[in-house]
């Protein structure tokens, strides 16, 4: 349910393509198939964590903007790149996080 809500909110912000993953390896496989312009990751996945998924993707593909969406922000390591937003997801918080993590990307692009 959270993934579908996130998809709808990101769609409202202009994002048009979405993939979902239950484990870090599946996330990497999907990123290989279609390089993401933005990663949203929950801390808890069915197997593994969103942090592990982002680390796998980043190790292979380089830095990609990331937003961690979690009900447990205290479980995330302090050194993570990107933004962290709490559940329940606020459309405003998500929009602000998208702007924050993608700032400067258009100029580099």
C-alpha positions as CSV (number, residue, x, y, z in Angstrom):
1,X,0.0,0.0,0.0
2,X,2.8,2.4,0.8
3,X,4.5,1.8,-2.5
4,X,1.3,2.6,-4.4
5,X,0.8,5.7,-2.4
6,X,4.4,6.7,-3.1
7,X,3.9,6.0,-6.8
8,X,0.8,8.2,-6.9
9,X,2.5,11.1,-5.1
10,X,5.6,10.9,-7.3
11,X,3.4,10.7,-10.4
12,X,1.8,14.0,-9.2
13,X,5.4,15.4,-9.1
14,X,6.0,14.4,-12.7
15,X,7.8,11.1,-12.3
16,X,6.5,8.6,-14.9
17,X,8.3,5.3,-14.4
18,X,8.3,3.2,-11.3
19,X,9.7,-0.2,-10.2
20,X,9.2,-2.0,-6.9
21,X,11.6,-4.5,-5.2
22,X,11.2,-6.8,-2.3
23,X,15.0,-7.3,-1.7
24,X,18.3,-5.6,-2.5
25,X,19.2,-7.9,-5.4
26,X,15.8,-7.4,-7.0
27,X,16.3,-3.6,-6.7
28,X,19.7,-3.9,-8.4
29,X,18.3,-6.0,-11.2
30,X,15.5,-3.5,-11.8
31,X,18.0,-0.6,-11.7
32,X,20.1,-2.4,-14.3
33,X,17.1,-2.8,-16.6
34,X,16.1,0.9,-16.3
35,X,18.6,3.3,-14.6
36,X,16.6,5.3,-12.0
37,X,16.7,9.1,-11.8
38,X,15.6,8.8,-8.2
39,X,15.5,6.0,-5.7
40,X,13.0,5.9,-2.9
41,X,13.8,3.2,-0.3
42,X,12.1,2.0,2.8
43,X,14.4,0.8,5.6
44,X,12.6,-2.6,5.8
45,X,12.2,-4.7,2.7
46,X,10.7,-8.2,2.6
47,X,14.3,-9.5,2.7
48,X,17.1,-7.1,3.6
49,X,16.9,-3.3,3.8
50,X,16.6,-0.3,1.5
51,X,20.0,0.8,2.7
52,X,21.5,-2.4,1.3
53,X,19.6,-1.9,-1.9
54,X,20.9,1.6,-2.4
55,X,24.4,0.5,-1.6
56,X,24.3,-2.2,-4.2
57,X,22.9,0.1,-6.9
58,X,25.3,2.9,-6.0
59,X,28.3,0.6,-6.1
60,X,27.5,-0.4,-9.6
61,X,25.9,2.6,-11.1
62,X,27.3,5.6,-9.2
63,X,25.5,8.1,-7.2
64,X,21.7,8.4,-7.8
65,X,19.5,10.7,-5.7
66,X,17.8,8.8,-2.9
67,X,15.0,9.4,-0.5
68,X,14.5,7.1,2.4
69,X,10.8,6.8,3.4
70,X,10.5,5.0,6.7
71,X,8.6,4.8,9.9
72,X,11.8,4.1,11.7
73,X,14.2,6.9,10.9
74,X,16.2,6.1,14.1
75,X,17.3,2.8,12.5
76,X,19.0,4.5,9.6
77,X,22.7,5.1,9.8
78,X,23.6,8.8,10.3
79,X,26.0,9.0,7.3
80,X,23.4,8.2,4.5
81,X,23.3,10.4,1.5
82,X,20.0,11.8,0.5
83,X,16.9,12.7,2.5
84,X,14.8,10.9,5.0
85,X,11.1,11.4,5.3
86,X,8.8,9.8,7.9
87,X,5.7,7.8,7.4
88,X,2.9,8.6,7.0
89,X,4.1,10.2,3.8
90,X,3.3,13.9,3.5
91,X,3.0,15.1,-0.1
92,X,4.8,18.3,0.8
93,X,7.7,16.5,2.6
94,X,8.1,14.2,-0.5
95,X,8.1,17.2,-2.9
96,X,10.7,19.0,-0.7
97,X,12.9,15.9,-0.5
98,X,12.7,15.5,-4.3
99,X,13.8,19.1,-4.8
100,X,16.6,18.7,-2.2
101,X,18.1,15.5,-3.6
102,X,17.9,16.5,-7.2
103,X,19.2,20.1,-6.8
104,X,22.1,20.7,-9.1
105,X,21.4,17.5,-11.2
106,X,19.7,19.4,-14.0
107,X,22.8,21.7,-14.2
108,X,25.1,18.7,-14.4
109,X,22.8,16.8,-16.8
